[in-house]
Amino acid sequence: MPSHPSHPHLSSSPSISNAPLSSLLPPGSWDSHIHILSPFSFPPSPSATYTPEPALLPSAQLNASRLSLPNLVLVQPSTYGSDNTCLIHHLRLLNASRKNSARGVVVIDPTHPSSSSSNDDGGAAVTDSMLQSWHEAGVRGVRVNLKSVGKRPPPSTLHEILAAHAERLNSAGLRGWVVQVFMDMADVGGLRGFVEEYIGDGTRGAEGGLKLVLDHLGGPERVCKRLGDMPGWTELKGLMEKRGVFVKISAPYRVRSAEGGEGVARVEELEGLVRGLMEVRGGEGVVFASDWPHTRHEGVDVEPWVRAVAEWAGDERGREKVFRENAERVWDVGCG
């Protein structure tokens, strides 16, 4: 098995259990955010801002086994733009080998006419029939990635962007899907109108309505010693009171330390934030994700992060929610 060097700042506290992860996490746990990057078989978009290292399916499966997270959500990386060919290909492979073991989150151009005659798996031309075929393959969401590309649109523009995605899904009859957003926590107050207008009650299937999932701890730029000092925290907590809003417990290395400078937050610095997220709705508003292969942070070992989150979840019931039960509801597992 390949070695997994620890990130110099991704260190755990001595109190975190050293028990096997298989005994800490519930059977059937989900990793709600990984990327497959196969640049030789599926070339990146010409507009990609960086060239990714290969992150192939066998390596993803090894990582899943090592972390005891057997079920995977494949998320479209920014390097592929709106060409979802790579994701759909690997999603079908996973679900062919073990049904309902994987879900997918794609990127689309929501303004493209649904009458387009395109009939392949990639590019911006997305017909209703294509979306339906992706649903059958296991896709359950669309992603809007703002933070990775440095975008911070004003609230009115943000609403327009997300509303266009929601309308596209609703028009295709995909009312149980997820709108997944990576954005700055400081700006989440701009989501309130969208949540009120489009987000449902978070139950499985179309009857539950659309869900909103916020990537990577809600997107804070820097952790603060007091949660109330984090820009956007109060607004985020308020949004999460709605049962259709969820936050991914993922990517701690994308948050700066409270100690200032450019340093990455240590695991223990994030305890207050993670516990705060878990407290909302009794722990029913979060899902765990590894963010493998940790793009632009390659080589990080997230096992200390997995252990810390398992500990902060409190007990077996808390871990069931964070690692399995909430994910099954978000990704409509058991709904075909």
DRENLUMVEX-111239 format. One line per field, with one value per residue: residue in one letter; x, y, z of N, C-alpha, C in turn; residue number from 0. Coordinates in steps of 0.02 Angstrom, whole numbers, always signed. Example, Ala and Ser with C-alpha at 12.3 -4.5 7.8 and 13.67 -1.06 7.14 Angstrom:
residu: c(A  S) $
nu: c(+660  +642) $
nv: c(-284  -112) $
nw: c(+390  +354) $
cau: c(+615  +684) $
cav: c(-225  -53) $
caw: c(+390  +357) $
cu: c(+660  +645) $
cv: c(-165  +2) $
cw: c(+390  +394) $
num: c(0  1) $
This chain:
residu: c(M  P  S  H  P  S  H  P  H  L  S  S  S  P  S  I  S  N  A  P  L  S  S  L  L  P  P  G  S  W  D  S  H  I  H  I  L  S  P  F  S  F  P  P  S  P  S  A  T  Y  T  P  E  P  A  L  L  P  S  A  Q  L  N  A  S  R  L  S  L  P  N  L  V  L  V  Q  P  S  T  Y  G  S  D  N  T  C  L  I  H  H  L  R  L  L  N  A  S  R  K  N  S  A  R  G  V  V  V  I  D  P  T  H  P  S  S  S  S  S  N  D  D  G  G  A  A  V  T  D  S  M  L  Q  S  W  H  E  A  G  V  R  G  V  R  V  N  L  K  S  V  G  K  R  P  P  P  S  T  L  H  E  I  L  A  A  H  A  E  R  L  N  S  A  G  L  R  G  W  V  V  Q  V  F  M  D  M  A  D  V  G  G  L  R  G  F  V  E  E  Y  I  G  D  G  T  R  G  A  E  G  G  L  K  L  V  L  D  H  L  G  G  P  E  R  V  C  K  R  L  G  D  M  P  G  W  T  E  L  K  G  L  M  E  K  R  G  V  F  V  K  I  S  A  P  Y  R  V  R  S  A  E  G  G  E  G  V  A  R  V  E  E  L  E  G  L  V  R  G  L  M  E  V  R  G  G  E  G  V  V  F  A  S  D  W  P  H  T  R  H  E  G  V  D  V  E  P  W  V  R  A  V  A  E  W  A  G  D  E  R  G  R  E  K  V  F  R  E  N  A  E  R  V  W  D  V  G  C  G) $
nu: c(+43  +27  +122  +63  +96  +92  +13  +103  +32  -85  -122  -170  -251  -183  -286  -369  -440  -349  -403  -449  -513  -618  -688  -732  -812  -977  -1043  -1057  -1026  -1012  -912  -926  -870  -762  -638  -614  -479  -420  -314  -252  -336  -452  -443  -408  -508  -476  -477  -439  -366  -257  -146  -196  -136  -139  -278  -336  -466  -436  -346  -428  -517  -433  -402  -530  -551  -449  -489  -609  -726  -833  -928  -952  -954  -939  -872  -881  -732  -654  -563  -614  -716  -876  -884  -933  -892  -788  -825  -955  -925  -845  -932  -1033  -959  -931  -1060  -1104  -1026  -1061  -1214  -1290  -1182  -1117  -1129  -1155  -1101  -1126  -1070  -1156  -1216  -1341  -1421  -1431  -1532  -1661  -1700  -1593  -1501  -1394  -1313  -1219  -1105  -1043  -987  -1072  -1202  -1348  -1477  -1648  -1668  -1537  -1503  -1592  -1541  -1419  -1463  -1511  -1389  -1335  -1311  -1344  -1342  -1297  -1156  -1097  -959  -880  -784  -660  -619  -607  -721  -841  -987  -1110  -1255  -1376  -1335  -1283  -1401  -1469  -1385  -1393  -1530  -1555  -1497  -1577  -1704  -1680  -1662  -1786  -1870  -1833  -1887  -1816  -1826  -1778  -1643  -1477  -1415  -1257  -1137  -985  -921  -875  -888  -916  -1007  -1126  -1246  -1311  -1381  -1504  -1630  -1634  -1637  -1759  -1846  -1822  -1773  -1809  -1879  -1780  -1799  -1794  -1801  -1906  -2015  -1965  -1904  -1781  -1611  -1487  -1315  -1170  -1002  -851  -842  -924  -851  -757  -635  -538  -513  -584  -555  -668  -827  -925  -853  -819  -836  -994  -1037  -1150  -1254  -1241  -1272  -1404  -1461  -1445  -1542  -1649  -1715  -1674  -1545  -1372  -1203  -1039  -923  -770  -606  -506  -383  -401  -431  -374  -262  -306  -204  -151  -71  -23  -36  -101  -249  -239  -300  -359  -392  -508  -608  -710  -784  -829  -901  -997  -1065  -1116  -1205  -1317  -1484  -1477  -1369  -1406  -1377  -1258  -1130  -999  -840  -694  -625  -534  -429  -370  -344  -220  -168  -100  -45  -81  -128  -279  -324  -306  -400  -522  -530  -538  -661  -746  -733  -780  -911  -971  -1049  -1101  -1224  -1214  -1107  -1166  -1256  -1171  -1082  -1154  -1304  -1356  -1297  -1355  -1483  -1462  -1407  -1505  -1505  -1567  -1672  -1677) $
nv: c(-60  +113  +246  +377  +528  +644  +802  +948  +1032  +967  +899  +790  +789  +715  +648  +584  +435  +283  +171  +47  +116  +50  +2  +116  +189  +183  +37  +42  +176  +342  +434  +591  +672  +660  +665  +605  +600  +586  +621  +577  +486  +561  +712  +870  +1022  +1148  +1274  +1256  +1303  +1247  +1105  +947  +817  +642  +552  +411  +286  +156  +198  +285  +192  +117  +215  +234  +111  +111  +215  +168  +205  +157  +194  +311  +482  +554  +702  +832  +900  +1064  +1067  +996  +1072  +1090  +969  +817  +688  +602  +586  +526  +407  +338  +335  +250  +132  +105  +88  -18  -121  -126  -98  +60  +109  +223  +398  +546  +714  +839  +965  +1090  +1191  +1289  +1369  +1320  +1274  +1154  +1084  +1046  +945  +868  +717  +651  +613  +725  +899  +1059  +1051  +999  +895  +858  +720  +675  +718  +637  +511  +520  +528  +397  +334  +372  +504  +642  +778  +952  +1056  +1214  +1303  +1424  +1477  +1412  +1470  +1600  +1683  +1799  +1837  +1971  +1972  +1974  +1928  +1803  +1741  +1734  +1647  +1525  +1505  +1483  +1357  +1282  +1296  +1233  +1099  +1074  +1087  +976  +877  +837  +851  +807  +823  +888  +1052  +1100  +1199  +1289  +1413  +1573  +1579  +1701  +1757  +1689  +1736  +1788  +1685  +1666  +1705  +1618  +1493  +1501  +1506  +1393  +1275  +1118  +1005  +914  +776  +608  +580  +649  +711  +773  +887  +1005  +1005  +1096  +1095  +1142  +1158  +1101  +1138  +1247  +1347  +1438  +1568  +1583  +1506  +1552  +1588  +1612  +1564  +1656  +1760  +1728  +1776  +1768  +1656  +1662  +1682  +1566  +1466  +1499  +1471  +1333  +1288  +1256  +1108  +1059  +1100  +1073  +1043  +1004  +912  +934  +947  +1018  +1077  +1180  +1290  +1431  +1454  +1509  +1576  +1669  +1737  +1635  +1504  +1336  +1281  +1187  +1023  +1022  +1154  +1169  +1110  +1178  +1238  +1125  +1054  +1151  +1153  +1024  +1032  +1097  +1063  +943  +869  +828  +899  +886  +809  +691  +707  +664  +737  +685  +683  +784  +908  +1021  +1013  +895  +739  +751  +671  +620  +542  +575  +678  +612  +531  +629  +693  +585  +569  +693  +683  +618  +496  +328  +346  +478  +465  +382  +470  +571  +504  +410  +402  +535  +560  +462  +512  +639  +603  +525  +385  +226  +268  +228) $
nw: c(+0  -40  +36  +145  +168  +303  +305  +350  +434  +461  +585  +718  +881  +1032  +1096  +1007  +950  +919  +867  +744  +592  +536  +644  +703  +615  +543  +459  +282  +262  +189  +75  +33  -64  -188  -319  -484  -589  -743  -845  -963  -1029  -1026  -1072  -990  -982  -1105  -1048  -918  -763  -704  -716  -677  -567  -608  -544  -517  -536  -473  -372  -300  -249  -167  -72  -19  +41  +136  +220  +265  +199  +100  +4  -127  -182  -332  -387  -503  -558  -569  -673  -780  -828  -900  -961  -932  -956  -908  -772  -782  -847  -752  -644  -691  -701  -565  -508  -583  -537  -403  -349  -318  -247  -274  -310  -412  -450  -561  -680  -764  -902  -864  -942  -1068  -1206  -1180  -1288  -1362  -1478  -1445  -1395  -1319  -1181  -1133  -1128  -1149  -1194  -1134  -1128  -1077  -1084  -1074  -945  -874  -907  -843  -713  -698  -703  -583  -548  -444  -425  -461  -482  -427  -436  -359  -270  -297  -414  -383  -381  -322  -329  -323  -213  -293  -419  -382  -341  -464  -536  -462  -459  -595  -612  -525  -584  -704  -663  -603  -715  -786  -711  -600  -458  -338  -332  -292  -269  -271  -194  -194  -105  -32  +144  +201  +115  +119  +165  +58  +4  +57  -2  -112  -48  +20  -88  -169  -103  -30  +94  +124  +124  +54  -124  -259  -199  -89  -133  -200  -138  -46  -43  +39  +4  +88  +234  +230  +174  +243  +251  +348  +505  +661  +835  +908  +859  +824  +773  +645  +481  +411  +482  +570  +478  +401  +495  +518  +392  +389  +473  +397  +333  +212  +188  +186  +246  +197  +288  +267  +186  +274  +255  +170  +240  +327  +466  +632  +687  +605  +456  +314  +349  +361  +443  +593  +637  +767  +785  +715  +782  +856  +753  +679  +776  +800  +677  +680  +784  +737  +697  +767  +720  +594  +480  +411  +308  +286  +202  +108  +13  -76  -223  -148  -219  -271  -148  -140  -72  +59  +211  +264  +366  +507  +512  +483  +598  +697  +667  +685  +822  +871  +833  +935  +984  +941  +876  +832  +742  +648  +586  +532  +447  +372  +373  +347  +224  +143  +137  +77  -49  -104  -88  -112  -183  -314) $
cau: c(+0  +68  +125  +20  +130  +48  +24  +136  -15  -144  -104  -226  -234  -169  -346  -406  -432  -308  -438  -459  -569  -675  -726  -758  -862  -1031  -1042  -1091  -1012  -1005  -866  -971  -835  -697  -631  -575  -442  -387  -298  -230  -396  -502  -404  -441  -533  -424  -479  -420  -316  -198  -144  -201  -103  -188  -310  -373  -516  -407  -318  -485  -544  -386  -413  -594  -541  -405  -526  -672  -780  -840  -974  -918  -986  -892  -889  -847  -680  -654  -520  -652  -769  -942  -880  -939  -880  -747  -864  -1009  -894  -824  -991  -1065  -917  -940  -1127  -1111  -994  -1098  -1269  -1302  -1122  -1087  -1170  -1116  -1121  -1101  -1072  -1194  -1237  -1414  -1458  -1434  -1600  -1672  -1715  -1531  -1500  -1334  -1332  -1162  -1102  -1003  -1000  -1121  -1270  -1378  -1549  -1685  -1655  -1470  -1507  -1626  -1494  -1370  -1498  -1510  -1320  -1319  -1302  -1396  -1332  -1258  -1109  -1078  -895  -861  -725  -599  -599  -602  -781  -884  -1039  -1156  -1313  -1424  -1306  -1281  -1469  -1483  -1347  -1420  -1600  -1554  -1485  -1636  -1757  -1663  -1676  -1858  -1901  -1817  -1918  -1765  -1837  -1744  -1570  -1439  -1375  -1198  -1103  -924  -919  -850  -937  -935  -1058  -1183  -1309  -1343  -1417  -1568  -1687  -1633  -1659  -1831  -1885  -1811  -1750  -1863  -1873  -1722  -1813  -1774  -1845  -1930  -2063  -1928  -1881  -1709  -1571  -1427  -1256  -1114  -939  -791  -855  -959  -807  -724  -567  -495  -548  -577  -561  -739  -867  -961  -808  -807  -883  -1043  -1057  -1219  -1298  -1238  -1309  -1474  -1481  -1446  -1603  -1693  -1697  -1644  -1478  -1320  -1134  -990  -867  -717  -553  -481  -322  -421  -447  -314  -258  -324  -142  -132  -27  -49  -34  -162  -275  -230  -364  -390  -419  -573  -656  -768  -825  -861  -952  -1051  -1105  -1151  -1258  -1377  -1532  -1459  -1320  -1435  -1363  -1189  -1106  -926  -807  -621  -598  -480  -358  -345  -313  -176  -140  -86  +0  -110  -159  -337  -346  -318  -462  -576  -533  -561  -732  -780  -734  -824  -981  -995  -1064  -1117  -1280  -1189  -1067  -1213  -1283  -1120  -1046  -1196  -1375  -1369  -1276  -1405  -1539  -1441  -1394  -1562  -1489  -1628  -1725  -1665) $
cav: c(+0  +172  +285  +436  +576  +692  +873  +974  +1066  +926  +856  +778  +792  +648  +615  +550  +362  +247  +110  +41  +155  +5  -6  +181  +214  +135  +2  +78  +248  +378  +489  +631  +718  +643  +679  +561  +640  +540  +670  +546  +460  +614  +774  +926  +1077  +1196  +1333  +1238  +1349  +1209  +1037  +903  +752  +588  +524  +360  +249  +108  +234  +308  +135  +102  +266  +220  +53  +132  +258  +135  +244  +118  +224  +370  +532  +584  +772  +859  +950  +1123  +1057  +968  +1117  +1059  +904  +768  +622  +562  +570  +480  +343  +304  +323  +190  +75  +91  +62  -83  -171  -130  -52  +113  +122  +287  +451  +594  +784  +862  +1036  +1102  +1258  +1284  +1410  +1289  +1250  +1082  +1052  +1030  +877  +832  +653  +617  +620  +781  +963  +1102  +1037  +950  +886  +825  +648  +663  +723  +577  +454  +529  +508  +324  +314  +387  +575  +671  +848  +996  +1095  +1282  +1312  +1494  +1493  +1387  +1514  +1668  +1723  +1819  +1879  +2004  +1929  +1969  +1884  +1736  +1713  +1718  +1587  +1465  +1496  +1453  +1285  +1252  +1294  +1181  +1034  +1067  +1078  +908  +830  +811  +894  +781  +831  +935  +1107  +1100  +1263  +1305  +1486  +1601  +1581  +1771  +1778  +1643  +1771  +1800  +1625  +1659  +1706  +1556  +1438  +1509  +1496  +1331  +1217  +1081  +984  +871  +705  +574  +579  +712  +743  +813  +949  +1014  +1015  +1138  +1070  +1188  +1122  +1116  +1173  +1309  +1393  +1493  +1586  +1573  +1487  +1599  +1556  +1617  +1554  +1717  +1807  +1705  +1808  +1724  +1599  +1670  +1672  +1495  +1429  +1511  +1434  +1262  +1269  +1227  +1037  +1042  +1130  +1030  +1065  +949  +914  +914  +992  +1065  +1111  +1238  +1343  +1458  +1450  +1568  +1607  +1720  +1717  +1590  +1435  +1296  +1266  +1120  +989  +1041  +1222  +1166  +1073  +1219  +1247  +1063  +1041  +1199  +1129  +963  +1048  +1120  +1009  +881  +831  +804  +946  +880  +746  +689  +697  +666  +782  +652  +677  +845  +946  +1076  +994  +824  +710  +756  +613  +644  +496  +611  +716  +564  +512  +686  +702  +529  +583  +751  +663  +603  +427  +288  +376  +536  +443  +357  +527  +608  +463  +366  +415  +598  +553  +423  +556  +691  +575  +484  +313  +188  +296  +211) $
caw: c(+0  -42  +97  +145  +211  +336  +293  +410  +478  +470  +641  +763  +951  +1060  +1123  +955  +955  +870  +848  +671  +568  +523  +706  +723  +568  +530  +395  +229  +265  +125  +63  -8  -110  -216  -390  -527  -638  -789  -897  -1025  -1061  -1029  -1066  -956  -1023  -1125  -1004  -849  -736  -684  -742  -619  -565  -616  -484  -553  -497  -426  -314  -261  -213  -113  -21  +13  +85  +192  +265  +282  +169  +39  -45  -152  -223  -380  -398  -562  -541  -612  -731  -836  -848  -903  -995  -877  -984  -862  -712  -798  -863  -690  -604  -717  -682  -494  -494  -615  -495  -339  -359  -269  -208  -295  -336  -449  -452  -624  -695  -825  -921  -855  -989  -1133  -1221  -1169  -1352  -1398  -1506  -1425  -1365  -1288  -1109  -1111  -1157  -1117  -1219  -1088  -1139  -1024  -1087  -1048  -872  -850  -912  -790  -651  -695  -690  -514  -535  -402  -410  -503  -442  -444  -401  -362  -230  -328  -469  -358  -395  -267  -360  -276  -198  -347  -470  -353  -344  -534  -555  -430  -481  -662  -603  -494  -634  -753  -633  -595  -780  -808  -665  -554  -399  -278  -339  -251  -296  -229  -204  -158  -103  +31  +199  +213  +68  +118  +178  -6  -16  +93  -48  -151  -4  +33  -148  -206  -66  +2  +164  +133  +124  -7  -182  -287  -155  -40  -163  -208  -78  -54  -7  +37  +8  +126  +297  +216  +138  +279  +231  +406  +566  +717  +900  +924  +798  +807  +738  +577  +436  +380  +524  +594  +421  +383  +546  +506  +332  +404  +509  +347  +330  +148  +181  +216  +239  +196  +336  +220  +163  +325  +230  +130  +288  +359  +539  +672  +710  +558  +401  +263  +373  +360  +509  +622  +649  +830  +778  +681  +824  +872  +693  +662  +827  +789  +620  +701  +832  +702  +681  +801  +681  +531  +426  +387  +280  +286  +138  +112  -38  -114  -204  -115  -273  -251  -82  -148  -22  +126  +240  +301  +419  +571  +506  +491  +668  +737  +655  +718  +893  +884  +823  +1002  +999  +883  +840  +798  +684  +597  +550  +495  +396  +331  +367  +314  +154  +108  +124  +29  -115  -125  -90  -102  -225  -383) $
cu: c(+44  +68  +83  +51  +81  +65  +55  +89  -77  -129  -163  -203  -222  -231  -385  -389  -387  -340  -444  -520  -630  -717  -756  -816  -916  -1021  -1081  -1081  -1000  -950  -901  -936  -767  -697  -593  -545  -401  -366  -275  -289  -449  -466  -442  -465  -475  -421  -459  -362  -254  -203  -145  -156  -156  -214  -360  -418  -485  -377  -373  -514  -498  -395  -477  -588  -501  -443  -593  -732  -796  -884  -950  -965  -933  -916  -848  -795  -680  -613  -556  -709  -837  -943  -876  -923  -842  -788  -917  -981  -877  -883  -1027  -1025  -930  -1008  -1142  -1080  -1029  -1152  -1277  -1242  -1090  -1141  -1125  -1145  -1087  -1101  -1108  -1199  -1313  -1454  -1464  -1504  -1607  -1688  -1653  -1531  -1438  -1352  -1273  -1161  -1067  -1025  -1058  -1193  -1302  -1453  -1582  -1671  -1586  -1470  -1540  -1580  -1440  -1400  -1496  -1440  -1299  -1305  -1360  -1385  -1293  -1216  -1099  -1016  -872  -794  -660  -573  -603  -662  -821  -939  -1082  -1218  -1362  -1399  -1302  -1349  -1486  -1448  -1379  -1492  -1602  -1542  -1546  -1694  -1743  -1678  -1751  -1892  -1889  -1848  -1871  -1768  -1806  -1669  -1543  -1411  -1317  -1155  -1040  -915  -890  -905  -960  -993  -1122  -1249  -1347  -1383  -1488  -1628  -1691  -1659  -1734  -1872  -1880  -1796  -1806  -1847  -1819  -1737  -1795  -1825  -1870  -1978  -2028  -1902  -1805  -1675  -1513  -1372  -1199  -1049  -894  -803  -891  -915  -775  -654  -517  -537  -535  -586  -632  -780  -902  -919  -795  -858  -929  -1068  -1130  -1269  -1300  -1280  -1384  -1500  -1489  -1506  -1655  -1670  -1666  -1576  -1427  -1251  -1088  -935  -806  -664  -529  -421  -338  -441  -382  -319  -280  -262  -117  -86  -63  -53  -102  -184  -258  -298  -397  -418  -490  -626  -719  -814  -863  -916  -1012  -1096  -1146  -1209  -1323  -1420  -1510  -1413  -1346  -1420  -1293  -1177  -1030  -899  -732  -590  -538  -484  -328  -309  -281  -149  -122  -36  -26  -138  -217  -361  -353  -382  -523  -585  -560  -637  -772  -785  -782  -897  -1013  -1004  -1083  -1174  -1257  -1148  -1112  -1239  -1230  -1092  -1092  -1266  -1390  -1352  -1327  -1467  -1521  -1438  -1448  -1544  -1551  -1686  -1712  -1602) $
cv: c(+62  +210  +348  +487  +626  +762  +902  +1008  +1024  +875  +849  +782  +721  +611  +576  +476  +335  +181  +107  +81  +112  -7  +60  +203  +161  +99  +42  +153  +277  +430  +534  +681  +691  +662  +622  +604  +592  +579  +639  +518  +513  +681  +830  +978  +1122  +1258  +1318  +1282  +1313  +1139  +988  +842  +698  +564  +473  +320  +197  +141  +261  +251  +112  +151  +253  +162  +72  +172  +229  +177  +213  +149  +294  +417  +565  +654  +798  +911  +1007  +1112  +1027  +1014  +1083  +996  +850  +696  +576  +540  +517  +410  +305  +291  +260  +128  +56  +60  -3  -138  -179  -77  -3  +125  +188  +334  +502  +664  +815  +939  +1045  +1176  +1259  +1324  +1378  +1262  +1175  +1046  +1034  +958  +838  +770  +615  +632  +684  +846  +999  +1086  +981  +949  +855  +750  +631  +667  +662  +516  +459  +510  +432  +297  +327  +460  +601  +744  +885  +1040  +1164  +1298  +1384  +1507  +1471  +1433  +1588  +1712  +1737  +1866  +1913  +1960  +1921  +1923  +1812  +1703  +1693  +1654  +1524  +1452  +1464  +1378  +1251  +1245  +1240  +1111  +1023  +1053  +1008  +856  +801  +851  +867  +789  +883  +991  +1116  +1161  +1267  +1380  +1509  +1603  +1653  +1793  +1737  +1677  +1786  +1741  +1622  +1658  +1644  +1498  +1442  +1491  +1425  +1269  +1185  +1060  +931  +797  +675  +583  +647  +748  +786  +878  +951  +1024  +1062  +1108  +1119  +1149  +1147  +1163  +1239  +1363  +1449  +1506  +1569  +1553  +1540  +1562  +1559  +1611  +1618  +1768  +1787  +1738  +1758  +1668  +1605  +1657  +1599  +1454  +1438  +1473  +1360  +1240  +1240  +1156  +1017  +1070  +1088  +1061  +1004  +962  +889  +968  +1042  +1105  +1169  +1297  +1366  +1457  +1516  +1606  +1660  +1695  +1671  +1518  +1402  +1281  +1195  +1090  +1015  +1112  +1222  +1131  +1115  +1228  +1183  +1046  +1089  +1178  +1067  +977  +1069  +1059  +942  +838  +807  +848  +941  +811  +748  +678  +704  +718  +752  +671  +741  +891  +1010  +1067  +920  +801  +715  +688  +637  +596  +530  +652  +670  +546  +568  +696  +646  +541  +640  +735  +636  +530  +391  +318  +438  +518  +415  +415  +558  +568  +422  +393  +480  +594  +514  +466  +609  +662  +526  +410  +274  +215  +282  +241) $
cw: c(+0  +23  +89  +192  +241  +314  +356  +458  +493  +524  +688  +835  +978  +1084  +1070  +955  +901  +850  +772  +649  +555  +585  +730  +679  +555  +464  +343  +231  +195  +129  +11  -54  -129  -290  -424  -582  -681  -851  -963  -1064  -1072  -1019  -1031  -1006  -1043  -1081  -932  -825  -709  -712  -683  -625  -576  -548  -510  -507  -450  -363  -270  -220  -156  -56  +17  +61  +146  +244  +287  +260  +101  -15  -63  -190  -267  -397  -458  -541  -590  -675  -791  -859  -846  -945  -942  -899  -936  -802  -728  -813  -799  -643  -626  -699  -609  -480  -530  -572  -428  -341  -301  -224  -225  -320  -372  -445  -513  -627  -761  -840  -917  -905  -1058  -1147  -1212  -1234  -1391  -1421  -1485  -1386  -1336  -1214  -1087  -1143  -1124  -1138  -1179  -1099  -1079  -1025  -1062  -972  -842  -853  -859  -722  -643  -681  -618  -499  -493  -387  -464  -458  -471  -403  -410  -328  -264  -383  -448  -371  -332  -294  -307  -267  -256  -402  -445  -357  -416  -556  -527  -451  -551  -657  -574  -544  -686  -726  -626  -662  -808  -762  -614  -488  -336  -280  -292  -294  -248  -245  -162  -162  -37  +84  +211  +170  +73  +135  +114  -32  +11  +45  -90  -110  +7  -28  -176  -164  -26  +72  +175  +135  +56  -63  -202  -240  -103  -67  -170  -140  -96  -12  -16  +49  +65  +186  +288  +187  +178  +252  +286  +465  +619  +783  +926  +860  +776  +770  +666  +531  +402  +424  +546  +538  +400  +431  +536  +446  +347  +445  +462  +333  +263  +136  +220  +203  +241  +247  +298  +212  +216  +302  +184  +174  +321  +434  +571  +694  +662  +504  +353  +286  +372  +431  +530  +635  +713  +828  +750  +723  +837  +813  +677  +713  +818  +731  +640  +748  +798  +683  +711  +760  +614  +471  +397  +356  +278  +216  +146  +67  -75  -187  -177  -166  -247  -180  -83  -95  +49  +148  +283  +355  +486  +570  +514  +564  +711  +729  +689  +793  +910  +873  +887  +1018  +935  +842  +801  +736  +629  +555  +504  +437  +351  +320  +330  +240  +114  +91  +71  -42  -139  -133  -70  -142  -299  -410) $
num: c(0  1  2  3  4  5  6  7  8  9  10  11  12  13  14  15  16  17  18  19  20  21  22  23  24  25  26  27  28  29  30  31  32  33  34  35  36  37  38  39  40  41  42  43  44  45  46  47  48  49  50  51  52  53  54  55  56  57  58  59  60  61  62  63  64  65  66  67  68  69  70  71  72  73  74  75  76  77  78  79  80  81  82  83  84  85  86  87  88  89  90  91  92  93  94  95  96  97  98  99  100  101  102  103  104  105  106  107  108  109  110  111  112  113  114  115  116  117  118  119  120  121  122  123  124  125  126  127  128  129  130  131  132  133  134  135  136  137  138  139  140  141  142  143  144  145  146  147  148  149  150  151  152  153  154  155  156  157  158  159  160  161  162  163  164  165  166  167  168  169  170  171  172  173  174  175  176  177  178  179  180  181  182  183  184  185  186  187  188  189  190  191  192  193  194  195  196  197  198  199  200  201  202  203  204  205  206  207  208  209  210  211  212  213  214  215  216  217  218  219  220  221  222  223  224  225  226  227  228  229  230  231  232  233  234  235  236  237  238  239  240  241  242  243  244  245  246  247  248  249  250  251  252  253  254  255  256  257  258  259  260  261  262  263  264  265  266  267  268  269  270  271  272  273  274  275  276  277  278  279  280  281  282  283  284  285  286  287  288  289  290  291  292  293  294  295  296  297  298  299  300  301  302  303  304  305  306  307  308  309  310  311  312  313  314  315  316  317  318  319  320  321  322  323  324  325  326  327  328  329  330  331  332  333  334  335) $
